[in-house]
Amino acid sequence: MQNQQLVKTNTKLNRMNGELNLYFEKKGMRTKLTRSHHSSPLKSSKALYMDEDGTATVYLMETSGGMVEGDSNYYDISVTCDSHVSLIPQSATKVYPSRLDLPCRQSIKLIVEDQASLKWLPETIIPFENSIFHGNTKIKLHSHSSLLYSEIFSSGRQKSDESFEFNHFSSKTLIYVDEKLVVYDHLNVKKESSPIFQLGMFEDYTYMGTLWYIAPLATKGTYEEVSRDFNEGECHRFGFTNIDHYGVHFRWLSNDLCLVKNQMTHLIHYL
């Protein structure tokens, strides 16, 4: 009984529930961050303006240094009509080991209204040995809005020779256009039961990069030229596919994190 009480007490004390709510509106020639709320460990910078088009650039910060079992982070971000926003995660998300089999949870809700655009630049999620991570991303778009959303999955701490040693990693992405579900993507890997190294999974690769580009004219673009040199060597693979008439999905499998980031950044600038 004492051990059970100790476990419950430690779980309650160690758990952190971060929350970040951001609301963007067009004011004059610029997009303004008109409302914001945060609870530790999540924070954001003020809206910055890197060029003359009025796009609001905001850095997303996680101040705890990583997610401990039982932690949850919740992002709720709205980009209203004719607003343009660029979100930049400041650091990788580290998911620490779970000693009590409690998952770390991350929930992202994004709303992009008519004639608005949102760009979420890539950063890496790193699940440590024996960690459990449950991620859920839900994005609602208008048929005349646009989205660039990216993320990078790492199989573990490569410098510690730690690869696919986590207990469970689950990350769902759902994208709606005018309330219609157009994307359902679920990376669901369990250490004991998933065929990680088979064809169609990770094979010999340790990183997966994903980029979703949803926009009215996304499928009209020509991407062969800009990505012609993306497949470099046996340790790096790249491909893309059209999502009906809604957008394009780009994906990387690689053993070179720097190369994935460079190519994703190059492609985002092109788009």
C-alpha positions as CSV (number, residue, x, y, z in Angstrom):
1,M,0.0,0.0,0.0
2,Q,2.8,2.4,0.9
3,N,4.5,1.7,-2.5
4,Q,1.3,2.4,-4.4
5,Q,0.8,5.7,-2.6
6,L,4.4,6.7,-3.3
7,V,3.9,5.9,-7.0
8,K,0.8,8.0,-7.1
9,T,2.4,10.9,-5.3
10,N,5.5,10.9,-7.5
11,T,3.3,10.8,-10.6
12,K,1.3,13.8,-9.5
13,L,4.3,15.8,-8.5
14,N,6.3,15.1,-11.7
15,R,3.6,15.6,-14.2
16,M,3.5,18.8,-16.3
17,N,0.6,19.9,-18.4
18,G,1.8,22.6,-20.8
19,E,-0.6,24.6,-22.8
20,L,-0.1,27.2,-25.6
21,N,-3.0,29.1,-27.2
22,L,-2.2,31.5,-30.0
23,Y,-4.7,33.6,-32.0
24,F,-3.7,35.5,-35.1
25,E,-5.6,38.3,-37.0
26,K,-4.9,40.5,-39.9
27,K,-4.5,44.1,-38.8
28,G,-3.7,46.6,-41.6
29,M,-0.8,45.2,-43.6
30,R,0.4,42.8,-40.9
31,T,-0.7,39.7,-39.2
32,K,-0.8,40.3,-35.4
33,L,-0.7,37.9,-32.5
34,T,-3.8,39.4,-30.9
35,R,-4.4,36.8,-28.1
36,S,-2.1,34.4,-26.4
37,H,-2.0,32.2,-23.3
38,H,0.6,29.8,-22.1
39,S,1.3,27.5,-19.1
40,S,4.7,26.1,-18.3
41,P,6.7,24.6,-19.9
42,L,5.3,25.9,-23.2
43,K,5.9,29.5,-24.3
44,S,6.1,31.5,-27.5
45,S,8.0,34.6,-28.6
46,K,6.3,37.8,-29.7
47,A,5.4,38.1,-33.4
48,L,8.4,39.0,-35.4
49,Y,8.5,40.3,-39.0
50,M,11.3,39.0,-41.1
51,D,10.3,40.6,-44.4
52,E,7.9,43.1,-45.8
53,D,4.9,40.8,-46.6
54,G,3.5,41.1,-43.0
55,T,3.9,37.4,-42.1
56,A,4.0,36.9,-38.3
57,T,6.9,34.7,-37.3
58,V,6.7,33.1,-33.9
59,Y,9.2,30.8,-32.1
60,L,7.7,28.0,-30.1
61,M,9.6,27.1,-26.9
62,E,9.5,24.1,-24.5
63,T,11.4,25.2,-21.4
64,S,11.6,22.0,-19.4
65,G,14.2,20.3,-21.6
66,G,12.0,17.4,-22.5
67,M,8.9,15.4,-21.7
68,V,8.9,13.1,-18.6
69,E,6.4,10.3,-18.3
70,G,2.8,11.5,-17.7
71,D,3.6,15.0,-19.2
72,S,1.2,16.5,-21.7
73,N,1.7,19.4,-24.1
74,Y,-1.3,21.0,-25.8
75,Y,-1.1,23.5,-28.7
76,D,-4.2,25.4,-29.9
77,I,-3.5,27.8,-32.7
78,S,-5.9,29.8,-34.9
79,V,-5.0,31.7,-38.0
80,T,-8.0,33.9,-39.1
81,C,-9.0,35.1,-42.5
82,D,-6.2,36.6,-44.7
83,S,-3.5,36.1,-41.9
84,H,-0.1,34.6,-42.6
85,V,1.9,32.8,-39.9
86,S,5.2,31.0,-39.7
87,L,5.9,28.9,-36.6
88,I,9.4,27.7,-35.7
89,P,10.0,25.2,-32.9
90,Q,13.1,26.3,-31.1
91,S,14.4,22.8,-30.2
92,A,13.9,19.1,-30.6
93,T,11.3,17.3,-28.4
94,K,13.0,14.8,-26.1
95,V,10.9,12.1,-24.7
96,Y,12.4,10.6,-21.6
97,P,12.1,7.0,-20.3
98,S,8.8,5.8,-18.7
99,R,9.5,3.9,-15.5
100,L,5.8,3.5,-14.6
101,D,4.5,2.8,-18.2
102,L,2.9,6.3,-18.4
103,P,2.9,7.9,-21.9
104,C,3.9,11.5,-22.8
105,R,1.1,13.1,-24.7
106,Q,1.3,15.9,-27.3
107,S,-1.8,17.4,-28.9
108,I,-1.7,20.0,-31.7
109,K,-4.9,21.7,-33.0
110,L,-4.5,24.1,-35.9
111,I,-7.2,26.1,-37.6
112,V,-6.4,28.0,-40.8
113,E,-9.3,30.1,-42.2
114,D,-10.1,31.5,-45.7
115,Q,-7.2,33.0,-47.6
116,A,-4.9,32.4,-44.6
117,S,-1.6,30.5,-44.5
118,L,0.3,28.6,-41.9
119,K,3.9,27.3,-42.0
120,W,5.2,25.0,-39.3
121,L,8.9,24.4,-39.8
122,P,10.5,21.1,-39.0
123,E,12.1,19.9,-35.7
124,T,12.9,16.5,-34.4
125,I,11.0,14.3,-31.9
126,I,13.5,12.0,-30.1
127,P,12.0,9.1,-28.1
128,F,14.6,7.8,-25.6
129,E,15.0,4.1,-24.5
130,N,11.8,2.8,-22.7
131,S,9.8,5.9,-23.5
132,I,6.2,6.1,-24.5
133,F,4.9,8.9,-26.7
134,H,1.3,9.5,-28.0
135,G,1.0,12.4,-30.4
136,N,-2.2,13.7,-32.1
137,T,-2.3,16.5,-34.7
138,K,-5.6,17.8,-36.0
139,I,-5.6,20.5,-38.7
140,K,-8.7,22.2,-40.1
141,L,-8.3,24.2,-43.4
142,H,-10.5,26.2,-45.7
143,S,-10.5,25.3,-49.4
144,H,-8.7,28.7,-50.1
145,S,-6.2,28.5,-47.3
146,S,-2.7,26.9,-47.4
147,L,-0.6,24.8,-45.1
148,L,3.0,23.7,-44.9
149,Y,3.4,21.3,-41.9
150,S,6.5,19.3,-41.2
151,E,8.0,17.1,-38.6
152,I,11.0,14.7,-38.2
153,F,11.0,11.4,-36.3
154,S,14.2,10.1,-34.9
155,S,14.5,6.5,-33.8
156,G,16.4,7.5,-30.7
157,R,19.7,9.1,-29.5
158,Q,22.0,8.2,-32.3
159,K,25.2,9.3,-30.5
160,S,24.4,6.8,-27.7
161,D,23.8,4.0,-30.2
162,E,20.2,4.0,-29.1
163,S,17.8,3.2,-32.0
164,F,14.3,1.9,-31.8
165,E,14.7,1.2,-28.1
166,F,11.5,3.1,-27.1
167,N,8.5,1.1,-25.9
168,H,5.8,2.8,-28.0
169,F,5.7,5.7,-30.4
170,S,2.4,6.8,-31.8
171,S,1.8,10.0,-33.9
172,K,-1.4,10.7,-35.7
173,T,-2.0,13.5,-38.2
174,L,-5.5,14.4,-39.5
175,I,-6.0,17.2,-42.0
176,Y,-9.5,18.4,-42.9
177,V,-10.4,20.7,-45.8
178,D,-13.9,22.3,-45.5
179,E,-14.6,19.6,-42.8
180,K,-13.6,16.8,-45.2
181,L,-10.9,14.4,-44.0
182,V,-8.2,14.4,-46.7
183,V,-5.2,13.1,-44.7
184,Y,-5.0,10.4,-42.1
185,D,-1.4,9.4,-41.3
186,H,-0.5,7.3,-38.3
187,L,3.1,6.3,-37.4
188,N,2.5,3.6,-34.8
189,V,5.7,1.7,-33.7
190,K,5.9,-0.7,-30.8
191,K,9.3,-2.1,-29.9
192,E,8.1,-5.7,-29.3
193,S,5.6,-6.2,-32.1
194,S,6.2,-3.8,-35.0
195,P,8.1,-5.0,-38.2
196,I,10.4,-2.0,-38.0
197,F,13.1,-3.2,-40.4
198,Q,10.9,-4.6,-43.1
199,L,10.1,-3.2,-46.5
200,G,7.5,-0.5,-46.2
201,M,8.6,0.4,-42.7
202,F,12.0,1.8,-41.8
203,E,14.3,-0.8,-43.4
204,D,17.8,0.3,-42.5
205,Y,16.9,4.0,-41.8
206,T,16.8,5.9,-38.5
207,Y,15.1,9.1,-39.5
208,M,11.8,9.9,-41.1
209,G,11.0,13.4,-42.4
210,T,7.4,14.4,-43.4
211,L,6.1,17.5,-45.1
212,W,2.5,18.2,-45.9
213,Y,1.7,20.9,-48.5
214,I,-2.0,21.6,-48.8
215,A,-3.0,24.6,-51.0
216,P,-5.4,25.3,-53.9
217,L,-2.7,25.0,-56.6
218,A,-0.4,22.5,-54.8
219,T,-0.9,19.6,-57.2
220,K,-0.2,21.9,-60.2
221,G,3.4,22.4,-59.2
222,T,6.4,20.6,-60.7
223,Y,8.6,19.2,-58.0
224,E,10.8,16.8,-59.9
225,E,13.3,19.6,-60.8
226,V,13.7,21.0,-57.3
227,S,14.0,17.5,-55.7
228,R,16.1,16.0,-58.5
229,D,19.2,15.6,-56.3
230,F,17.4,14.7,-53.1
231,N,18.0,11.0,-53.4
232,E,21.7,10.9,-52.3
233,G,23.3,7.5,-51.8
234,E,22.1,4.3,-50.2
235,C,21.4,5.8,-46.8
236,H,18.9,8.4,-48.0
237,R,15.6,8.2,-49.8
238,F,13.0,10.7,-50.8
239,G,9.6,10.6,-52.5
240,F,6.4,12.5,-52.9
241,T,2.8,11.9,-53.9
242,N,-0.3,14.0,-54.8
243,I,-3.2,14.0,-52.4
244,D,-6.1,14.0,-54.9
245,H,-6.5,17.7,-55.8
246,Y,-5.8,19.0,-52.2
247,G,-2.0,18.9,-52.0
248,V,1.3,17.0,-51.9
249,H,2.9,14.8,-49.4
250,F,6.7,14.6,-49.2
251,R,8.6,12.0,-47.2
252,W,12.3,11.2,-46.4
253,L,13.9,8.1,-45.0
254,S,17.5,8.6,-44.0
255,N,20.4,8.1,-41.7
256,D,21.6,11.7,-42.1
257,L,19.5,14.1,-40.0
258,C,21.4,17.2,-41.3
259,L,20.7,16.3,-44.9
260,V,17.0,15.7,-44.2
261,K,16.7,19.2,-42.5
262,N,18.6,20.9,-45.3
263,Q,16.4,19.4,-48.0
264,M,13.2,20.1,-46.1
265,T,14.2,23.7,-45.6
266,H,15.2,24.0,-49.3
267,L,11.8,22.6,-50.4
268,I,9.9,24.8,-48.0
269,H,11.6,27.9,-49.4
270,Y,10.8,26.7,-52.9
271,L,7.1,26.1,-52.0
